[in-house]
């Protein structure tokens, strides 16, 4: 892989294509009066990020969510197409891989175990890095992406069939898809139960829903550890400007069950090995970087992943606090 960057450059701020900001004020947020899962109004404050974004836990069902939250958090990705293009140019040209490609391929192998062919819908397609890997397999695949700039890049550079809209605007017929995926997307959804109802309508009776989300219990674990080490500061642990609901294995199952889905399979996916280029040169976040540049974090993520699998076995299959993420395959119950 060729990456046009010198690792000897001084550390620089990452130049993002999106609209996220380091700090938000009261005018940027909206209140969240009730739990997105159970509707409960009693909650415990857990943490605050980026000035005013509150992370809370429902006292009734234990769901972790952001309140108050950013107004229209999905618009964080409605950014500059030129910057997005520059950021991913080598991937678009087929000259470099994406740093999440191993994760994407793992996800597709899981899906193939349940539905190796049929109509495939990806929700929140972004620039198409995940969806592009469906080509050459047994699916007829398409996506929906509300960001006009990201959807256009997916169409232009990968030739993908992507609608620029939210799911409820796509006008898909009932019982149309064999597979619906939300890969690192469901945590962005402000009204998750409404989303699941829409998916239930368009999914065939024997279709499957694939969801991968960060593990909320893992974020709580990181919060406790960093607090005890005195290293908490103003760290962005929950990514609350974009991740508005944080699921555990239990609350994700409850959310799915509340809208008539039954979990057929739940697992821990391998960790996402984030690159370090952007911290050195202010760009190239999309490309994998040599693990020696950031070996401590690479090794730490790998050790936590293996420890989380042992933890899950000791808990009788329940995913605990050490797992970085959760994968569910569900069907209409």
N, C-alpha and C positions, 0 to 999 in steps of 0.2 A: 504494500500500500504506500502510495506517495502522498505526503502531506506537506504543502508549501508553507512551512512555518519553521522558524528557528527556535529551539527550546532554550537558547541562551538569552532570549529577550527578557526584559524585566517584567515582573507581574503587572497585569493591566486589568482594568474593569472589563467584564465581558460585554461586548456590544450586541444587545439582543434585538431581534426583529419585532418582538412583541411590545406591549404597552405597560408591562408591569413596572411598579415603582418601589423604591426601598421603603418609603414611609407613606402612610395614608392618614387622612384626617377625618373628622366626624362627617363632613359633607360627602365623603367617598363611600360610605357604608350604609347599609339598610338593616333594620332590626329583624331578628328571627324570633318570633314569639313562641313557637311550638316545635317540639322535636319532630324531625322529618320522618321518623319511623312510627312512634306511638302517639304523637300529639301531646305528650306531656309538657308541662311548663316549668316544672321544678328541675333545676340543673345546678351543677357545681362548676365553678370557674377552674380551669386547668392551667391556662397560659395565655399570654397576649403576644402577638407578633405584629411587626411592621406598624407600630404605633397604636392602632385601635382594633385590630382583628382579634376577636376573642375566641379561644378554643374552650368549649364547655363539654360536660358529660351529663346526659340525661339521668336523673335520679330514678326513673322508672324502668327504662330498658337498657341503660348503659351505653347508648349510642353516643359517639363523640362527633361533634359538629361545630361549625364556626358560627358565632353569634356575638356581636354583629358581623356581617360578612360584606365583602365588596359588592357594590351594585354591578350587576351583569358581569360576573367573573369570567364568563366565556369570552368576553371581548378583549381580554388580555392577549389573545392570539389573533386579533384582527389588526395585525401590524403591517409593516412595510415589506411588500413582496420582494423588493430589490435586496433588502438585507437578508431575508430568508433564502433567496436564490444564491447570494454570495456565500452564505453559511453552509449550504448543502451542495455546492456546485460539483464537487468531485463525485458525490454519490449519484447525482442526476446524470453525470457523464459516464457512469459505470466504472470509474477509476478508483473508487474507494468504497469500503463497506461502511455501514452505520454501526455505532457502538452498541445498539440494541439488537442487532441482527441475530446473535445467538439466542436471545430471549424470544424474539419473534418466531424463530424457527421451532423452538421448544413448544410455544403456544400452539402453533399449527399442527404439530405432531399430536398434541393432546386432543385437539379438535378432530383430527382424522380418525382417532380411535372410536369416536362416536358417530361422526357424519363425514365420511370421506368424499362425498359428492353431493351436488345439489346447489340450490340458490343460497348465496352467502352475502350477508350484509354486515359491513363494518361501520359502527357508529363512532363519530369523532375521528375521522380518517387522517386529519392533519395533512402533511405533505405526501402521504401514501407510503411511508416507509414500511409499515406492517403489511398493508394490503397488497403491495407489489409482490410479496412472496407467495400469494395465492395462485399466481400465474403458473401454468404447467401442471397444476394439480386437478382434482376432479370437480372443482367448483366453478360456477358462474358467479363472479364476485362483483360487488359494487359497494360504494360507500356514501355516507352523508357527512358533511362537514360545514358548519355554519360560517366559518371564516372564509370570505371570498378570496383572499390572497392565498391561503393554504390550499383550498380546493382547486383553484386554478393551477397551482404548481403541480399538484397530483395529476391533473389531467394532462397538462402540457408536457411534463418531463417523463412521466411513467405511462401515459396513455390509459389511465384508469377511468372507470365509469364512476364519477363522484358527483353527487348533487350538492349544490351550495344551498343548504337549508338546515333547519332543525328537523328532527325525526317527525314531529307532528305536522310539519309542513310538506313532507315528501309525498303524501297521497299514495302510499303503497296499498295494494289490495289486502284483504283479510287472508290469513293462512297462506302467505306467499313464500316465506323463506324457510329453508331447512336449518340454517345456521345464522345466528345473530351474535356479533362480538362487540364487547366493550373492553378493549385492552388499555389499561391505565386511563380510563375515561370515566367510569362510574363515580369515582370520588369527586369529579368536577360537577356533577349534576345536582342542582339545587332542589329539585323535586323528584327524588328517586322513585317514589311509588308511582307517580304519574308516568315516568319513563317506562317502568316495568309493565304498566297496563298497556301502553302503546306497543311494546314489544310482544306482549302476549297476544295482541290482536293480529299482528302481521306474521307471527311464527306459526308454522304448521303444527298440527296436533302432536306429531312425533318429532318436532324440531328441537334443537338445543340452543341454549343461551350460554355463551362463554364470557366470563367476567374475570379480569385480573385487577386487583386493587392493592395499594400499599396497606400494610397491616397497622391499624391504629394502635394496637397494643405495643408494637415495636417502637412507635413514636413516643409513647408514654415511658417505655423503658429507657430510651435515649434521654428523655427529659430528666428522669430521676438520676441517671448516671452522671450527666453533665452538671446537674445541680449540686450533687455531692462532691464532685471534683472542683467546684467553683469555676466552671468554664462555660456557664450558661450564657452570660452576656445578653446580646440581642440576636441570638442565632435563630435561623429560620428552620425549625424542626418539622413543623407541620405543613409547610408550603401553603399557608392558609389563604394567600391571595388568589390561589387557583383551586386548591383542594378544599372543598367546603363540607364534605362528610368523610369521616374516618372510621372504617369498618374493622371490627374483629371478626374472627370466624363465626362467632355466635350471632353478632348483630347482622352480618351479611346473610346468614341463613334465615334469620327472622324477617329481614326486609324482603327476601325472595318469597318466603312462605306467606307473608302478608298479602302478596299479589298473586298467589296461586301457583308458585313455582316450587318444585321439589329438587333439592340438590342431589345429583347422581354421583358427583365426584368432587372432592376438595383436596387441594395439595398446596405445597410450598414451592414456588418457582425459584429458579436460581437467581442470585442477586444481579441487579443491574450494575455493571462495572462502569461507573461514570468516568469519562475522560478528564484529563487535566489540562489539555491544550489551552482552553479559554482562560485559565488562571495565569498562564504564562504569557500569552500573546493577545488576549482579548477577543479571540474568535476560535473557530474550528471545534465548537462544542459537539458537533454531530459525529466526528470521526473518533474511532478508538485510539487511545494513546498507549504506548508501550507500558506494561505494568511496572517496570522499574522506575518510571517517573513518579509513581504514586504507590509504591509497593506495600506500604503499611496499610493503606485503606483497602487495597485489593485483597491482601491476606486476611485482614480483619473481616471483610464482607464474606469471604469464603468460609472462614472459621465459624462465623455466626450462622451462616446457612446450614452447615453440617450440624452445629449444635442445636439448631432449631428443629431439625429432623429427629434428633434424639429426644429432645423435649416433647415433641408431638407424640412419639411412641410412648413415652412415660405417662402422658396425659390421656392415653387411650384413643389417640387420633385427633384430639383437639389441637388446634394451632395456638401456640402460646406467644410469649413476649419476644422471643429471639428471631422469629421469622420476619424477613423483610417485606414479604408480600403474600397475598392469598390468591389462589386460583379456584374458581368454582365453575363446574359445568352443571347446568340446571335444565330441567324440562318442565313443561306445564303439568301440574299435578292434578 
